[in-house]
């Protein structure tokens, strides 16, 4: 059985936690050249007379997954506190 390479691929699934219209209808992840991204997508309908004229399409946002650094012990506070 061949091993699956998930580089340059991703997933997108219905957002089961959607509370408002501003929340994405679909969410997922994407891996491009080893870098991870969050995917968000909304289903829209094109404006009459516009390029998409009444056609449904996905509006997609891609954001890098950034890991928050753990707080450092050297956080700039002075250890010589009087108490």
Secondary structure, 3 states (H helix, E strand, C coil): CCCCCCCCEEEEEECCCCCCCCCCCEEEEEEECCEEEEEEEEEEECCCCCCCCCCEEEEEEEEECCCCCCCCCCCCCCCCCCC
